[in-house]
Amino acid sequence: MGVVVGVYRLALAAITFVALFWTPSHGLRLDLEDYVYFTNQSNLLLAVVMLWGGIAVLARTTEPSPWLWGAVTLFLLITGLVSYLILDPAPPGQEVIALGLTHDQLVHRLTPIAAFVHFLLMVPHRRLRIRNATWWLAYPVAYCAFTTVRGVVSPGSPYPYGFIDVSELGYGGLLLNVLLYGVGFWVLGLALVGLDRLMPARALIGRREPTTTRTAAHAAT
């Protein structure tokens, strides 16, 4: 079953890289301005960690730590939920990238769901702690600080999201949104930790037989 996990991770990494860096009309593309967006940053992190994890499980080397899988899952859940609940829908007529889906559908819908399924079924559990949910907040807070500094240093640059747009909200409104969203993201992280504590300790897919069991089986024969 380790092969299933490895193939799943590599396939998800490949699809995510395609969504980020390729379009049928332009081929390969890299625009650094695209990575001002949390969506693209979180998806790039997902692709890199899935690539690492896929190679690791197939080569039977060290895999990413459960706290890193938890972080990646949380960031993708944030991406999906913010897109679904807060952002305006993507304009119609977007180009299909892969699997019959547009860029927006791939990075806002497919990858969050795929990352969550992976976390549920293919990651060992009961390794996360409440402090992980707190530490995971460092990235969204750092992202907010980055966009604010960027807006101050480069006034002509648009803010990537309206809910962190200092020019519209003012610093008081920005701090209020950081507090509200931060609490929401922390609660979401706590829910992920709680789910981890409820799941079986071993991954449901890709389980490996314990060494002691294998040794006992060989001894019995």
Secondary structure, DSSP 8 states (H G I E B T S, - for coil): -HHHHHHHHHHHHHHHHHHHHEETTTEE---GGGGGSHHHHHHHHHHHHHHHHHHHHHHT-----HHHHHHHHHHHHHHHHHHHHTS----TT--EEETTEEHHHIIIIIHHHHHHHHHHHHS--S---HHHHHHHTHHHHHHHHHHHHHHHHSTTS--SSGGG-HHHHHHHHHHHHHHHHHHHHHHHHHHHHHHHHHS-SS-SSS----HHHHHHHHHH-
